[in-house]
Amino acid sequence: MSEVPQPPHRRRAHTSTRDLARYAGLFAERTTVMRSSAMRDLMAITARAEVISLAGGLPDTSTFPAQSFAAQMTRIAQESVAEALQYGPTEGFEETKDCILEVMAAEGMLPDPEDVIVTTGGQQAIDLVCKTLVDRGDVVICEAPTYPGAVPVFCSYQADVIQIECDDDGMRVEQLEILLGELCREGRRPKFVYTVPTFQNPAGVTMSLERRQRLVELARAHEMLVVEDNPYGLLRYGGEPLPSLYQLDGGDFVIYLGTFSKILSPGIRLGWAVAPPPVMEKIIIGKQAVDLCTSTLTQYFVREYFAEGRWRRYVEDLVEIYRSRRDVMLAALEEHFPAEATWTEPQGGLFIWATLPEYIDTGDLLAKALRTDVAFVPGQAAYIDERGRNSMRLNFSGVDEDEIREGIRRIGRVIAEQVDLYGALTGDRPQAPAGGAEDTGGIGSRPNPATSMSDSPETDSVVLPFRRTGEGAA
């Protein structure tokens, strides 16, 4: 019997100048402005067990009870396996929408189910909104800094993105009002304002009630859409809840985006969008062209999970875990970051935004930090332009308290080396560490003094036990 001939081995990649030129003429124009996601770029590195990742917006999925997961999937296998493995409606199952309405009701919102579409994660919801509304050169307004995952989406649709500064009360809506007046005089109408008003990603700040009300008023006055992204609203550790923009507006000019990623699991890839009917009609058509429908299997899983009636208790458990981790990170920052540094103290969500002295570039700092097996997201990823070079986003939900302390200590040591180098080159000896730095009026604060970084012993990194798969290991 003759052997079947095997195809010749192919090269792993085409990287020569000639190879690149061969494909260059085939690329769409939009690929010249596409940007990669800072978080996705780091995933291959942070997935290594020895790396302490303070980078991704990772919930602690190890807290989900394995017995519950097994029982839910068993019920699906026994009662609904054929349906769960089949195509579903593009808009999502009515049972999934019921779960979404239950989550939104917990924050005071009661949308019409017909205005809801189930998406493949919150990220797809952002993409579908841009696909529906944005042509090349259209104005999109967002916060500065903004969600790093939204930046590549805006760029890929070739939007003209204008960013409005944030402070500790969220987007500075008075600056937005001035900008809208300027755009109106130029005959330009923004397609939408994108905002994460509650526990903002990456800054962790929350938009004040006064600014929320004014933003909704501006949207009506200019007949302009506002895209409210709210992944973190139920993860509150302090303060009183504020009404969502959707609740204040009633759904006329606000498109609301939500996700199960932070209150259940990112692995199920389920999010949603709520939009006015004319907009929703176009979003549905756009989704049909992308993936036909969101995973039916994971929609069935969510249905079984909510049927148990314990989802609020699970979120409450997460809140207690994350509150403690936030407090540990804040204490570690006080101990290990220099006196010139500032950072936010979020009342909820998953992130702290830290800003270092202007002479420190956090992109370069990340390269040095990775050599000590710790990662964060450089601040520049949250801007369209070149801003944010001396800031960083730090996640406190994805690793345990010991790893948070050690991770911040390692980053602090790398920063200390940069501070010492700057002092040696300039003769300017910056204060070493912490506490007492004056509030500059921007994002972040330094309320309490702490021990001096220069007094810390120059020890090697603490060796932490490897995390087991599924226990916060990215």
C-alpha positions in Angstrom: 0.0 0.0 0.0 1.6 3.3 -1.1 2.0 6.0 1.4 0.0 9.2 1.0 2.3 12.0 0.0 2.7 14.7 2.6 2.5 18.4 1.8 5.8 20.2 2.1 6.5 22.1 5.3 5.6 25.7 5.1 7.4 28.5 6.8 5.9 29.6 10.1 5.7 33.3 9.0 6.3 35.6 6.1 8.4 38.4 7.4 10.9 39.4 4.8 10.6 42.8 3.0 9.6 41.0 -0.2 6.9 39.0 1.6 5.5 42.1 3.3 5.4 44.0 0.0 3.6 41.1 -1.7 0.6 41.6 0.6 0.7 45.4 1.2 -1.4 46.2 -1.8 -4.2 43.9 -0.6 -4.8 45.5 2.8 -7.8 47.8 3.3 -7.0 51.4 4.0 -8.4 51.2 7.5 -5.6 48.8 8.5 -3.2 51.8 8.4 -5.0 53.3 11.4 -5.9 50.2 13.3 -4.3 49.9 16.8 -3.8 46.8 18.8 -5.3 46.4 22.2 -2.7 46.9 25.0 -4.4 44.3 27.2 -4.5 41.7 24.4 -0.8 42.3 23.6 0.0 41.5 27.2 -2.1 38.3 27.5 0.5 35.9 26.3 2.9 37.2 28.9 0.5 37.6 31.8 -0.8 34.1 31.2 2.5 32.7 32.5 2.0 31.5 36.1 5.0 33.4 37.4 3.8 36.8 36.2 1.8 38.9 38.6 -0.7 40.6 36.2 -2.1 43.9 37.4 -2.9 44.6 33.7 -6.1 43.0 32.4 -9.6 43.8 33.8 -9.8 40.3 35.1 -12.5 39.2 37.6 -11.7 36.5 40.0 -13.4 33.5 38.3 -12.1 31.1 41.0 -14.8 32.3 43.3 -17.6 30.8 41.1 -18.7 27.5 42.7 -17.7 24.5 40.6 -20.6 22.5 41.9 -23.0 25.1 40.7 -21.4 25.2 37.2 -21.5 21.4 37.0 -25.1 21.3 38.0 -26.1 24.0 35.5 -24.3 22.3 32.6 -25.7 18.9 33.6 -29.3 20.3 33.4 -28.6 21.8 29.9 -27.2 18.4 28.8 -30.2 16.5 30.1 -33.0 18.9 29.2 -31.9 21.2 26.4 -28.8 19.9 24.7 -30.3 20.0 21.1 -31.4 23.6 21.5 -28.3 24.7 23.2 -26.1 23.4 20.4 -28.3 25.0 17.7 -28.3 28.5 16.1 -30.4 31.1 17.9 -32.0 34.5 17.1 -29.7 37.4 16.3 -31.3 39.5 19.0 -30.8 36.8 21.6 -33.3 34.5 23.5 -36.1 36.1 25.4 -35.0 34.2 28.5 -31.5 35.8 28.2 -33.2 39.2 27.9 -35.1 38.4 31.0 -31.8 37.9 32.9 -30.5 41.2 31.4 -33.6 43.1 32.5 -33.2 41.7 36.0 -29.6 43.0 36.2 -30.6 46.4 34.9 -33.6 46.6 37.3 -31.1 46.2 40.1 -29.7 49.6 39.1 -33.1 51.2 38.6 -33.6 50.7 34.8 -36.6 49.1 33.1 -36.0 49.0 29.3 -38.4 47.5 26.8 -37.1 43.9 25.9 -37.6 44.9 22.2 -34.8 47.5 22.6 -32.3 44.9 23.9 -29.8 42.8 21.8 -27.6 40.1 23.3 -24.0 40.5 22.1 -20.8 38.5 22.2 -19.3 40.4 25.1 -19.5 44.1 25.8 -16.6 44.6 23.3 -18.8 43.6 20.4 -21.5 46.0 21.6 -19.0 48.9 21.2 -18.0 47.6 17.8 -21.6 47.3 16.6 -22.4 50.8 17.7 -19.4 52.2 15.7 -20.3 50.0 12.7 -23.8 51.4 12.8 -23.0 55.1 13.3 -19.5 56.0 12.2 -18.2 56.8 8.8 -14.6 57.8 8.1 -13.9 61.3 9.6 -17.0 61.4 11.8 -16.5 63.0 15.2 -16.7 60.7 18.3 -16.2 62.2 21.7 -14.9 60.3 24.7 -13.2 60.8 28.0 -9.5 61.4 28.6 -8.4 58.8 29.6 -10.9 56.3 28.1 -11.4 52.6 28.1 -8.3 51.2 26.4 -10.4 48.5 24.6 -12.5 51.2 22.9 -9.5 53.0 21.4 -8.8 50.3 18.8 -12.5 50.2 17.8 -12.7 54.0 17.2 -9.4 53.9 15.2 -10.5 51.0 13.1 -13.6 52.9 11.9 -11.4 55.9 11.2 -13.3 58.2 13.5 -12.1 61.7 14.4 -11.8 61.1 18.1 -11.8 64.1 20.5 -11.1 63.4 24.2 -12.5 65.5 27.1 -10.5 65.7 30.3 -11.6 63.9 33.4 -11.2 64.9 37.0 -12.3 63.2 40.2 -16.0 63.8 39.2 -15.7 62.2 35.8 -15.8 63.8 32.4 -15.6 67.6 32.5 -19.0 68.3 30.9 -18.4 72.0 30.9 -15.5 71.4 28.4 -17.8 69.2 26.4 -20.4 72.0 26.2 -17.7 74.4 24.8 -16.6 71.7 22.3 -20.1 71.1 21.1 -20.5 74.8 20.4 -17.3 74.9 18.4 -18.3 71.9 16.4 -21.8 73.4 15.7 -20.2 76.5 14.3 -18.1 74.3 12.0 -21.2 72.5 10.8 -20.0 69.2 12.4 -22.3 67.0 14.4 -20.8 64.4 16.7 -22.1 60.8 16.2 -21.9 60.1 19.9 -20.2 60.7 23.2 -18.8 57.5 24.7 -18.5 57.4 28.5 -18.0 55.0 31.4 -19.6 57.2 34.0 -19.6 54.8 36.9 -16.2 53.5 38.3 -14.6 54.6 35.0 -12.2 52.3 33.2 -9.3 53.2 33.5 -9.5 56.0 36.0 -11.9 54.5 38.5 -13.7 57.9 39.0 -17.5 58.4 38.9 -19.3 61.1 37.1 -21.2 63.4 39.5 -25.0 63.7 39.4 -24.8 67.3 38.3 -22.6 66.4 35.3 -24.8 63.4 34.4 -27.9 65.6 34.3 -26.1 68.2 32.2 -24.8 65.6 29.8 -28.3 64.3 29.2 -29.5 67.9 28.6 -26.8 68.5 26.1 -27.6 65.3 24.3 -31.2 66.4 23.9 -30.3 69.9 22.9 -27.9 68.8 20.2 -29.9 65.6 19.3 -26.7 63.7 19.9 -26.4 60.1 21.1 -24.5 59.2 24.3 -23.1 55.7 24.6 -23.1 54.7 28.3 -20.8 51.7 29.0 -21.6 50.3 32.4 -19.7 47.0 33.2 -19.0 47.8 36.9 -22.1 49.5 38.3 -22.9 46.6 40.7 -19.4 46.4 42.0 -19.7 49.2 44.6 -17.5 49.3 47.7 -18.6 52.7 49.1 -20.7 55.8 48.5 -24.3 56.0 47.2 -25.5 54.8 43.8 -26.3 57.5 41.2 -28.9 57.1 38.5 -27.5 55.9 35.2 -27.6 58.2 32.1 -30.1 55.8 30.6 -32.4 56.2 33.6 -32.1 60.0 33.4 -32.7 60.1 29.7 -35.4 57.5 29.3 -33.7 55.8 26.4 -34.2 58.5 23.7 -30.6 59.6 23.2 -28.7 57.1 25.4 -27.4 53.8 24.1 -26.7 51.6 27.1 -24.0 48.8 27.1 -23.7 46.1 29.7 -21.9 42.8 30.2 -22.0 39.6 32.3 -18.2 39.5 32.2 -17.6 41.3 35.5 -20.6 40.0 37.5 -20.5 36.4 36.2 -17.7 35.4 33.8 -15.8 36.9 30.9 -15.4 33.4 29.4 -19.1 33.1 28.5 -18.7 36.2 26.2 -22.2 37.7 26.8 -23.0 41.4 26.8 -25.8 43.5 25.6 -26.9 46.8 24.2 -30.1 48.8 24.7 -30.8 51.4 22.0 -33.7 53.4 20.5 -35.7 51.3 18.0 -34.4 52.9 14.8 -30.8 52.5 16.0 -31.4 48.9 17.2 -32.8 47.9 13.8 -29.5 48.8 12.2 -27.4 47.2 15.0 -29.3 43.9 14.5 -28.5 43.9 10.8 -24.9 44.7 11.6 -24.6 41.8 14.0 -26.1 39.4 11.4 -23.2 40.1 9.2 -20.7 39.5 12.0 -21.6 36.3 13.8 -25.3 35.6 13.0 -26.0 35.1 16.7 -24.4 35.1 20.1 -23.5 31.6 21.5 -26.7 29.7 22.3 -24.8 27.4 24.8 -23.7 30.3 27.0 -27.1 31.9 26.8 -28.6 28.7 28.1 -26.0 28.7 30.9 -26.9 32.2 32.0 -30.6 31.2 32.0 -29.8 28.2 34.3 -27.6 30.3 36.5 -30.2 33.0 37.0 -32.9 30.4 37.6 -31.2 29.4 40.8 -31.8 32.9 42.2 -28.4 33.4 43.7 -26.7 35.8 41.3 -27.1 38.8 43.7 -25.5 36.9 46.5 -22.6 36.0 44.2 -22.1 39.6 43.3 -22.1 40.6 46.9 -19.4 38.0 47.6 -17.3 39.5 44.8 -17.8 43.0 46.2 -16.4 42.0 49.6 -13.3 40.3 47.9 -12.6 43.2 45.6 -13.1 45.8 48.4 -10.4 44.2 50.4 -8.1 43.9 47.4 -8.6 47.5 46.5 -7.7 48.5 50.1 -4.5 46.4 50.0 -3.4 48.0 46.7 -4.0 51.5 48.0 -1.9 50.7 51.1 0.8 49.2 48.9 0.9 52.3 46.7 1.4 54.5 49.8 4.3 52.3 50.8 6.1 51.8 47.6 5.3 54.7 45.1 7.2 58.0 45.2 5.9 61.1 46.9 5.2 62.8 43.5 2.8 60.0 42.4 -0.9 60.4 42.6 -3.7 57.9 42.2 -7.4 57.5 42.3 -9.3 55.9 45.2 -12.3 54.3 43.4 -15.6 53.6 45.2 -16.1 50.6 42.9 -15.0 48.8 39.8 -11.7 47.1 39.1 -9.1 49.8 38.5 -6.8 52.3 40.1 -5.2 55.0 37.9 -1.8 56.1 39.0 0.2 59.0 37.7 4.0 59.3 38.1 6.4 62.2 37.7 6.4 63.5 34.1 10.0 62.3 33.5 8.9 58.6 33.8 7.5 56.9 30.7 5.3 54.0 31.7 5.8 52.3 28.4 9.5 52.0 29.1 8.7 51.2 32.7 6.5 48.3 31.7 9.4 46.7 29.8 11.5 46.9 32.9 8.7 45.7 35.1 8.1 42.6 32.9 11.7 41.6 33.6 10.7 41.3 37.2 7.5 39.3 36.3 4.9 42.0 36.9 2.6 43.7 34.4 0.3 46.8 34.2 -1.3 48.8 31.4 0.6 51.9 30.3 -1.5 55.0 30.4 -0.9 55.9 26.7 -3.2 53.0 25.7 -6.1 55.1 27.1 -5.5 58.0 24.8 -5.8 58.6 21.1 -2.9 61.0 21.0 0.4 60.9 22.9 -0.9 61.7 26.3 -0.8 59.4 29.3 2.9 58.5 29.1 3.5 58.9 32.8 0.3 57.1 34.0 -0.7 53.5 34.4 -3.8 51.4 35.0 -3.6 48.9 37.8 -6.1 46.1 38.3 -6.8 44.7 41.8 -9.4 42.1 41.1 -7.5 39.4 39.2 -4.9 38.3 41.8 -4.9 37.8 45.5 -3.7 40.2 48.2 -0.2 38.8 48.6 0.3 39.1 44.9 -1.0 42.7 44.9 1.5 43.6 47.6 4.4 42.0 45.8 3.4 43.3 42.4 3.2 46.9 43.6 6.5 46.4 45.5 8.2 45.3 42.3 6.8 48.1 40.3 7.8 50.5 43.1 11.4 49.3 42.9 11.5 49.8 39.2 10.1 53.3 39.6 12.7 54.0 42.4 15.5 53.1 39.9 14.1 55.6 37.4 13.8 58.3 40.1 17.4 57.7 41.2 18.6 57.8 37.6 16.8 61.1 37.0 18.3 62.6 40.1 21.8 61.5 39.1 21.4 63.0 35.6 19.8 66.3 36.7 21.1 66.8 40.2 17.5 67.1 41.3 16.8 64.7 44.1 13.0 64.1 44.1 11.3 63.3 47.4 11.3 59.7 48.1 8.3 58.2 49.0 5.2 58.6 49.8 2.6 60.8 51.2 1.9 64.5 51.4 1.9 65.3 47.7 -0.4 68.2 47.0 -3.5 67.6 44.9 -3.0 69.1 41.5 -6.7 69.2 40.6 -6.5 66.3 38.2 -7.3 62.7 38.6 -6.1 61.1 41.8 -4.9 62.1 45.3 -2.3 61.4 48.0 -4.0 61.7 51.4 -1.7 59.9 53.8 2.0 59.7 54.4 3.8 56.4 54.4 7.3 54.9 55.0 10.1 56.1 52.7 10.9 54.0 49.7 14.6 54.8 50.2 14.4 53.0 53.6 13.2 49.8 52.0 15.8 47.1 51.9 17.2 46.2 48.5 16.0 42.7 48.5 15.2 40.4 45.7 11.6 39.8 44.6 9.5 37.7 46.9 8.8 34.3 45.4 5.1 33.6 45.4 3.5 30.2 44.8 2.4 29.6 41.2 -1.3 30.1 40.7 -3.3 27.1 39.6 -5.3 27.4 36.3 -8.6 29.1 36.9 -7.5 30.8 40.1 -6.9 34.3 38.9 -4.0 33.2 36.6 -5.3 35.3 33.7 
